[in-house]
Amino acid sequence: MAFAGGHLLLHDRRLRHDLVDLTLFITAMKNLKFLLVGMCFGIILIKSEVISWFRIQEMFRLQSFHMYGIIGSAIVVAMISILLIKRFNIKTIHQEAIIIPDKQFNWGYVYGGLIFGLGWALTGACPGPIFAQIGSGILVTSVTLLSAIAGTWVYGLLREKLPH
């Protein structure tokens, strides 16, 4: 054991290690709420069969209303929420105004939607349920996740050259 500056080096290392552990623990506790909400969201996706490749194929083949009902109800909830936010001038928890800008039509939305839909139909996964699929043991979906990340990276490289 060596002394440095009147302190035991072994003691300093242990103290620093304990401080790092405490900092990591505090950070984890601050983010625990997000983990719990994400887990609940994943359970809802699994129980509602939104992550089922067969349900997604039924939707694209127009054989079942199941997915259209879920997507349609999400759209209705979003529309009502935005209407209420605008009508009652609802603010964030930090009392900041919520600004929802009007969207201008752009053909890029159509092309992007078609590419997104094609990828969704081929892989049976869209960005939200990918993680629920992986978490439920459908590990082949990892390829879809890596492909989505690669596609986002390529878009980032080409963004300045694409018409917007």
C-alpha positions in Angstrom: 0.0 0.0 0.0 1.3 3.4 -1.0 0.5 6.8 0.4 0.0 9.8 -1.9 -0.9 13.2 -0.6 -1.6 11.8 2.9 -4.3 9.4 1.5 -4.1 5.7 0.9 -4.2 5.1 -2.9 -6.3 1.9 -2.4 -8.8 3.9 -0.5 -9.0 6.6 -3.2 -9.6 4.1 -5.9 -12.4 2.5 -3.9 -14.0 5.9 -3.2 -13.8 6.9 -6.9 -15.3 3.5 -7.8 -18.2 4.0 -5.3 -18.8 7.6 -6.7 -19.0 6.2 -10.2 -21.4 3.5 -9.1 -23.6 6.1 -7.3 -23.7 8.3 -10.3 -24.7 5.4 -12.6 -27.4 4.4 -10.1 -28.8 7.9 -10.0 -28.8 8.2 -13.8 -30.5 4.8 -14.0 -33.2 5.8 -11.5 -33.9 9.0 -13.5 -34.4 7.0 -16.6 -36.4 4.2 -15.0 -39.7 5.8 -15.9 -38.8 5.7 -19.6 -37.8 2.0 -19.3 -41.1 1.2 -17.6 -43.2 3.1 -20.2 -41.3 1.4 -23.0 -41.9 -2.0 -21.4 -45.6 -1.3 -21.0 -45.7 -0.1 -24.7 -43.9 -3.3 -25.8 -46.4 -5.5 -23.8 -49.3 -3.7 -25.4 -47.8 -4.2 -28.9 -47.3 -7.9 -28.2 -50.8 -8.5 -26.6 -52.6 -6.6 -29.4 -50.7 -8.7 -32.0 -49.3 -5.6 -33.7 -45.9 -7.3 -33.9 -47.3 -10.4 -35.6 -45.9 -10.8 -39.1 -49.1 -12.7 -40.0 -51.3 -9.8 -38.9 -49.2 -7.4 -40.9 -49.5 -9.6 -44.0 -53.2 -9.8 -43.5 -53.4 -6.0 -43.5 -51.4 -5.6 -46.7 -53.5 -8.3 -48.4 -56.7 -6.6 -47.2 -57.8 -9.8 -45.5 -58.4 -8.4 -42.0 -59.5 -5.2 -40.3 -57.4 -5.8 -37.1 -54.4 -3.6 -38.0 -56.6 -0.9 -39.7 -58.6 -0.7 -36.5 -55.5 -0.2 -34.4 -53.9 2.3 -36.8 -57.3 4.1 -37.3 -57.9 4.4 -33.5 -54.4 5.8 -33.1 -55.1 8.5 -35.8 -58.4 9.4 -34.1 -56.7 9.8 -30.7 -53.9 11.9 -32.2 -56.5 14.1 -34.0 -58.5 14.7 -30.8 -55.3 15.3 -28.9 -54.1 18.0 -31.3 -57.5 19.6 -31.5 -57.6 19.8 -27.7 -54.0 21.2 -27.5 -54.8 23.9 -30.1 -58.3 24.8 -28.7 -57.3 25.1 -25.0 -53.8 26.4 -25.6 -52.4 23.6 -23.5 -48.8 24.1 -22.3 -46.0 21.7 -21.5 -45.2 20.7 -17.9 -42.6 23.5 -18.0 -45.4 26.0 -19.0 -44.0 26.4 -22.6 -46.4 26.9 -25.5 -46.9 23.8 -27.7 -46.4 24.9 -31.3 -47.7 22.6 -34.0 -46.7 24.0 -37.4 -48.9 23.5 -40.4 -47.4 21.1 -43.0 -47.0 21.9 -46.6 -47.6 19.1 -49.2 -44.4 17.6 -50.6 -44.2 14.7 -52.9 -41.3 13.5 -50.7 -43.9 12.4 -48.2 -45.6 10.2 -50.8 -42.3 8.6 -52.0 -41.1 8.2 -48.4 -44.5 6.6 -47.4 -44.3 4.2 -50.3 -40.7 3.1 -49.4 -41.7 2.8 -45.8 -44.8 0.7 -46.6 -42.8 -1.5 -49.0 -40.2 -2.1 -46.3 -43.0 -2.7 -43.7 -44.7 -5.2 -46.0 -41.5 -7.1 -46.8 -40.1 -7.3 -43.3 -43.2 -7.4 -41.2 -41.9 -4.7 -38.9 -42.1 -0.9 -38.6 -39.8 1.1 -36.3 -41.8 0.9 -33.1 -42.5 -2.8 -33.0 -39.0 -3.8 -34.0 -37.8 -3.6 -30.4 -40.8 -5.5 -29.1 -40.2 -8.2 -31.7 -36.6 -8.5 -30.7 -37.6 -8.5 -27.0 -40.1 -11.2 -27.5 -37.5 -13.5 -29.1 -37.9 -12.9 -32.8 -34.2 -12.3 -33.2 -34.2 -12.3 -37.0 -35.8 -8.8 -36.7 -32.3 -7.6 -35.7 -31.5 -7.6 -39.4 -34.5 -5.3 -39.9 -33.2 -3.0 -37.2 -29.7 -2.9 -38.6 -31.2 -2.2 -42.1 -33.3 0.7 -40.7 -30.2 2.2 -39.0 -28.2 1.8 -42.3 -31.0 3.4 -44.3 -31.1 6.3 -41.9 -27.4 6.7 -42.1 -27.5 6.7 -46.0 -30.3 9.3 -45.9 -28.2 11.4 -43.6 -25.4 11.2 -46.2 -27.6 12.0 -49.2 -30.0 14.5 -47.5 -28.4 17.6 -48.9 -28.6 16.2 -52.4 -32.2 15.1 -52.2 -35.1 17.5 -53.1 -37.0 18.6 -50.1 
